[in-house]
Amino acid sequence: MDLLLFVCVVFLAYANGANDNFKGVATLFGSGVSRYRGALLWGTAATLLGSLLAVFLARGLLAAFSAKGLVPEAVTTVPDFAIAVAFAAAATVMLAVRLGLPISTTHALVGALVGAGWFASPAGVDLARLWHGFFLPLLVSPLLAILAAVSLYPMLRYARRAFGIHRETCVCIGREVVVAFPEGAAVGAEAALAHAVTLPSVHMGARPTCAERYVGRVVGIEWQRVVEVLHYLSAGAVSFARGVNDTPKMAAILLLSGAVGAQGGVTLVGVAIAVGALLSARRVAQTMAHRITRMNPGQGLVANLVTSSLVLGASALGMPVSTTHISCGALFGIGTITGRGRWTTIGAIALAWAITLPVSAALGAVAYWSLGRF
């Protein structure tokens, strides 16, 4: 049973990396500050660091997701319970990965805990603790992120304009030489009939050389450079916060078996998250970076500042908020305030969030029942 639990937790951590790891750096990719591979490596490194330090920074989450107090302690010591929870949450998250939808691993874990716990002990699930300790933070966190992004972005935009910083988008205008052949002439011996025609041309430059940039200086420093550095730092902070916040939740399942200690559990989970990110993150990355809203570097920076502040604060308080809900909520807020939000995609993501918990709960109950049959 210990081996099966080990495999299921690694599967869950891999799925988490594939679905969640790019969320911290999605704005780097979406705003054109970084290419996909560079953003992925930066986010994975910061997440791994957060994972390794989680045992010191987020002990409250290790306790919260051990399920003690949510279901009877006698249930948490049953090996089938931990296996069912890990499998159900992993299967739910991997389904979302295949669909390219960013969902909450936290939400999937809570659903799996409830489903398996209810099947094991229908009268033993503490509904009051479930509401106050799990559901309420998960429901409130995206709303806080939306409100923070909608409030912060106009203030920073006003400050930028007050300092005389403005945005420029370059358009390449010039003349292009086009080789013309007489109508019906073949390219060969008749090529001598060709003549050159010079025509005006207008086109957007390639992203590395021609993109929207901030022009101006603050205390002698180019504002564009300041935005880029802060953007990378904030993206790293979001990824680090995600590692701190998410890793203990999965490591807590391993602790139920007593097979590994806290440090060993978070290290194993952190490595599996990194592997999942490097191999399977692209589908969710495209959704987060390009399908929720168009953004420039400044807007991406605001979204990351909101996300990192809320997630790190929640981790310090031991509150099981969802990094997904907060990061997506910040992007929803940016899309709302700029009028660039793609509401079809936002609606699909919201629907996926709504069904995450019931799907994982059903899978948890079925998995627990199935394990009891063998």
Secondary structure as GFF3:
##gff-version 3
##sequence-region A 1 374
A	DSSP	alpha_helix	2	20	.	.	.	ID=ss1
A	DSSP	three_ten_helix	21	24	.	.	.	ID=ss2
A	DSSP	alpha_helix	26	30	.	.	.	ID=ss3
A	DSSP	alpha_helix	36	57	.	.	.	ID=ss4
A	DSSP	alpha_helix	59	64	.	.	.	ID=ss5
A	DSSP	alpha_helix	73	76	.	.	.	ID=ss6
A	DSSP	alpha_helix	79	99	.	.	.	ID=ss7
A	DSSP	alpha_helix	105	120	.	.	.	ID=ss8
A	DSSP	alpha_helix	127	130	.	.	.	ID=ss9
A	DSSP	pi_helix	131	135	.	.	.	ID=ss10
A	DSSP	alpha_helix	136	162	.	.	.	ID=ss11
A	DSSP	beta_strand	166	168	.	.	.	ID=ss12
A	DSSP	beta_strand	171	180	.	.	.	ID=ss13
A	DSSP	three_ten_helix	189	193	.	.	.	ID=ss14
A	DSSP	beta_strand	195	204	.	.	.	ID=ss15
A	DSSP	beta_strand	213	215	.	.	.	ID=ss16
A	DSSP	beta_strand	217	218	.	.	.	ID=ss17
A	DSSP	beta_strand	221	222	.	.	.	ID=ss18
A	DSSP	alpha_helix	223	257	.	.	.	ID=ss19
A	DSSP	alpha_helix	262	280	.	.	.	ID=ss20
A	DSSP	alpha_helix	282	286	.	.	.	ID=ss21
A	DSSP	pi_helix	287	291	.	.	.	ID=ss22
A	DSSP	alpha_helix	297	317	.	.	.	ID=ss23
A	DSSP	alpha_helix	323	338	.	.	.	ID=ss24
A	DSSP	alpha_helix	343	372	.	.	.	ID=ss25
###
